[in-house]
Amino acid sequence: MIAVVSPVRLAERLDQLLPQTQCTRCGYPGCRPYAEALATGETTANRCEPGGTALMQTLAALTRAAGLAGAADLTLAHPEPVAHVAVIRLDDCIGCARCLPACPVDAIVGARRLGHVVLTADCTGCDLCLPACPVDCIDLIPPPATWQPPSASDNRRRHQQHQARLAARRRMAAPSAATDATALATVPPADMPPADVLPPDVLPVENPPTATASSLDAAQMTVDATPPATDRASRRASLIAAAQAAAAARRSQR
């Protein structure tokens, strides 16, 4: 017998069953979008790697009861999950903060130009922080013997808080865009002579401070933006290149 359930209610039920790791291995940007796709028959129940075979069978039973196509596919699309957590090598960390927005459950703490640390108790092992790190200083390791995976409800709560904070930072960044554009307009061209050899009436005006530099929280908001071709950007690129070379040298000696 096919139960008549609205896609919205079915998506809610499916989402409650998902582990909320937000790992995106299912091909969707999070657990909720995957649940919504399942509820409309857009995808199948075998896409959640962290949930493994047991969750796949539960999801398939619900979607099959709703008469959705593809619910009978009971071959897991990924290998059975192996628990692991992320750890940051502080000796190699350059404090760029790119891993902070990449973590969907805010399991990484730190500030720009300072070392970052993974909160093992909150880490879901999603590995989304690995490609975000420009110096490859994050490893996945087996969790401690006493480690317990975070609950789905805790993961969902932290992910919602993470999304809300990123949205707030985007709203904060929008008003400063015009200020940044004005500041960049005052940057002298690359072929302009040094200031000490220019006549007083053509001396370049220094860039005024922007709102993003007024606080650490606002500064972290801009880490994913491509910086303009200024001296500061060149120095930052040099630091990253040096850190990458040092990290590669350390790995080659192990």
C-alpha positions, -999 to +999 in steps of 0.1 A: +000+000+000+013+034-010+011+061+017+001+095+006+027+119+021+034+154+009+070+160-003+075+186+024+065+162+053+084+134+037+116+155+034+113+165+070+111+128+081+140+119+059+161+148+071+155+137+107+172+104+098+202+118+081+235+122+102+237+159+094+274+158+086+268+181+056+297+163+038+281+168+004+292+133-008+257+126-018+260+152-045+239+178-028+251+208-007+239+194+026+216+169+043+184+189+039+188+194+001+194+156-002+163+149+019+143+172-003+156+155-035+147+121-020+112+133-012+105+143-048+121+112-064+149+132-079+176+108-064+179+075-047+184+064-010+219+050-015+238+083-016+246+089+021+280+075+028+282+084+065+249+066+071+260+033+055+239+004+046+216+006+076+205+041+069+202+034+032+177+006+039+156+029+062+155+057+037+146+033+009+117+018+029+103+053+035+106+064-002+093+030-014+063+034+009+056+068-008+058+051-042+088+070-054+109+057-083+144+045-076+136+035-040+145-002-048+182+005-055+199-010-024+235-009-036+254+016-016+269+042-039+300+046-016+321+023+005+310+017+041+321+046+062+353+046+082+354+070+111+381+096+110+386+132+123+406+161+111+437+175+128+458+206+119+496+205+120+503+238+139+539+239+126+526+242+091+495+263+097+498+299+083+466+312+099+449+320+066+415+311+081+403+295+049+393+264+068+369+282+091+341+289+065+347+255+049+337+235+081+299+231+080+296+225+117+321+250+131+345+224+144+376+245+137+385+275+159+412+301+153+419+336+140+438+350+110+476+349+114+472+325+144+472+287+146+439+269+141+427+238+161+400+212+153+376+205+181+377+167+179+344+162+198+326+182+171+344+170+140+323+149+117+351+138+094+335+154+064+370+164+050+357+196+035+384+215+052+412+197+033+408+213-001+403+247+016+438+246+031+463+263+007+494+247+025+480+212+030+484+212+068+452+192+077+453+155+080+425+129+086+433+104+114+415+077+133+396+092+162+406+086+198+394+054+214+370+074+236+356+095+208+319+094+201+305+108+168+285+140+173+248+135+173+227+145+143+208+171+164+241+188+175+254+187+139+222+203+126+222+230+153+259+239+146+253+239+108+223+262+111+244+286+133+272+284+108+249+293+079+234+322+099+268+336+107+280+334+071+248+351+059+253+379+084+289+384+073+278+386+036+253+413+046+281+431+065+304+429+035+279+444+010+280+480+023+318+479+023+321+470-013+317+506-024+343+517+001+367+491-011+362+502-047+370+538-038+401+527-019+414+506-048+409+536-071+436+554-052+462+527-056+489+540-079+496+521-112+524+495-112+545+517-134+542+548-113+576+559-098+582+556-061+565+583-039+599+598-029+606+608-065+572+622-073+564+659-072+543+669-041+512+676-063+511+640-077+519+620-045+495+590-043+469+590-016+471+562+009+443+537+009+419+546+037+411+517+062+381+497+053+354+483+075+367+448+070+399+457+088+382+471+118+376+438+135+388+402+134+353+389+126+349+411+096+384+403+084+377+366+084+347+374+062+370+384+033+394+354+033+377+338+003+378+370-018+406+374-043+427+403-031+437+431-054+472+432-069+488+453-042+520+450-022+500+434+006+487+408-017+522+401-030+535+396+005+507+373+014+513+352-018+550+350-009+542+338+026+518+311+013+544+300-013+571+298+014+548+278+038+539+254+010+575+248+002+583+243+039+554+219+043+565+199+012+600+197+025+588+183+058+567+157+041+596+146+019+617+140+050+592+117+068 
